[in-house]
């Protein structure tokens, strides 16, 4: 199978030296890419700015912004993919105006207007209705029942096939471990304990392969 994986953060420029980003490390996406290759599938990675090693046998397309990541992913999907695994923490908002050069310091305050960015999974589903799409729903300090409800709402709203819900207050961005609840169109299919992202990647792939059959 041909698999496209997005990973890492995006950087949304305010001016030529400043930007808005998240602390996503890309480790979960890298673990999923490695597991993809281990199972004999083809892996293409669209990577935001990360400082980790990526599987050498994967084709890697580096990007910076949310717009670049979405555009690159949709263009790549046109080549015929079976699965999209969206692990990237793509920015939901980007500065409405990008300033060329550096905004002078010393101001008493600075207001930055933000514009909403396109949602990759929505766009992918509209253009590729037969594509299997797996994504993540990260929340912070959220009661478990509410976390699951939000994840299920995202799955339904974006017409996803599989979603992994996790609380980043328990295992912060950049951690080597995580714990997730995996939900498909019928409900919860697995809940992991605290374990390595490599082990979680294997469990996610077990479900994907079962669903694909």
N, C-alpha and C positions, 0 to 999 in steps of 0.2 A: 504494500500500500504506500501511497505517497502522502506524507504528513508534513503539514506546515505548522511551525511552532513560533509564537511570539514570546519574547521574554525581555525582562529588564524594565527600567523606567523610560520615560521620555523627558526631554528638556524643552521647556517652552520659553523662548527668549523674551526678556523684558527690554533689554538693550543689547549692545554687542558684547557685554561682559557679564550680565546677570541673567538668571533664568529661574523658572519655577520647575520643581521636579518632585519626585518621591524617593524614598530610601530603598526601593526594590533592588535586590542584588542580582536577580536573574538565575539564582541557584535552582529553583524549582523547575524552571524551563529547561535548564541545562541537564538536570537529572532526567526529565521526560525525554529530551532529545537522545540522551545516551541509551535509555531503555528502548526507544523507538528503533535505534540502530541495532541494539542487541537482539531484538526480535526479528531482524531481517527486513525491516521496512526502510524506505527512503525518507530522509529527514532534511528539511530546509528550515533554517532558523532566521527569523527577522529579529535582530537584536538592537535594543536601545543601548545607550552608553553603559557598559558594564566593565568591571575589572576582574572577571573570572575567566578561567579557561573553558572553552566550548569544545564539544566533541569534534575531533579532527576530520572525521568522515562525513560530517554534516556540511551542507552548503550554507554559508552564512552571508546574510545581507544586512549590513549595518545601517541604521537610521538614527535620527536624533529626535525629531518632534512627533507629536501625535498624528499630525497630518501626513508626515512622511511614512510613518508606520502603517497607517490605514491604507494609504495609496499603494505602498509596496506590497502589502498583503493581498489586496484585491487584484492587483496586476499579476502577482504570482499565482493566485488561485485560478486565474484564467487558463493556466497551463494544464489544468486537470489534476486536482487533488482529491483524495478520499476523506481526509480528516484535517480539521483545524483545531489546534489546542492553543487557546489564548491564555497565556499566563502573564503577559506583560501588564504592568501597572500604567496603562495609557492615561495620560492626563485628561480629566473631564472638561477642563477649562484651559484656555490659553489667552495671554494678553491680547486685547483687541487691537492695540497699536504697538508695533515693534519699533523702537527707536534705534536709528543707526548711530553708532558711537556710544559714548557713555553718558548716562544721565548724571548731571553734576551733583556732587554730594553737598552737604551743608544746608539742604532744604529743611524746613520745619516739619514737613510731611510730604507724602507722595501717594496719590491715588492711582490705582491701576485698574482699568476696566477690563473685565474678563469676558470672553466669548466662549460659548459651548463648542466642544469639538465633536466630530462625527463619532458614532459608536461602531467600532469595527464589527462586532458580532451581528449587529442589526444589518449593516450593509452587506456582510457576507451571506447572511441568510436570504436577503432579498435577491441577491444576484445568483446564488448557488443553492437552490432549494433542496437538493439531494445531498449536500455536504453534511458530514457528521461534525458537529461543533461541540467541543468541550471548553469550559471556561472556569474561572475562579471568582468567588465572591468573598472579598476580605472586608471584615468589619472590625471595629475597635471597641473593646469593653462592652460587648453586647451579650445579653442573656441568651443561653443556647437556643431556647424556643424561638426567640425573635430572630436570631441568626438564621435558623432553618427557614423561617417564614420569608425572610428577605431573599434568601437564596432561591427558594421555590418561586417567588414572584419574578425574580430575574430570569429564571429558566423559562417560565411561561411567557413572559413579556417579550423575550428575545428569541423564543422558539429554539432553545438549546436542546441538545441531546443528553448532556451530562454537565453537572456543575459541582465544584469542590468548594465547600464553605469552610472558612477558618477565621479565627479571631487573632488579629496581629498583636493584640495586647498580651496574649499568652506566649506567642513565639514571634518575635519581632522580625521585620525585614532584615535579611542578611543572616538569619539563623541557619544552622545546618539541619535543624529538625523542625517538625511541624506536626500538627494533628488536624485532620480534616474530616468532614462528613461529606460523603459522595451521594449525590441525588440525581436520579434520572427522571424520565417523564412519569414514572409510576410512583415515585417516592424515594425514601432513603434506601440505598443499596449497601452501604458500608460506612462504618465509623472507625477511624484509626485512633490509636493511642499516640502518645508522643513517640515519634520515631524518625529515622533519617528520611530526608527527602528522596533518597534513592529507593527506599522501601515503599514510600508512598507512590512514587512513580510506577513501580511494579504493580501495585494494587489498582491504580488508575488504568493502566494498560490491560490488566486482567479483565476489567469491566468493559473497556472499549472493545476488546477482541470478542468478548461474549456478546455484546450488543450488535457488533457488526455481523456476526454469524446469524 
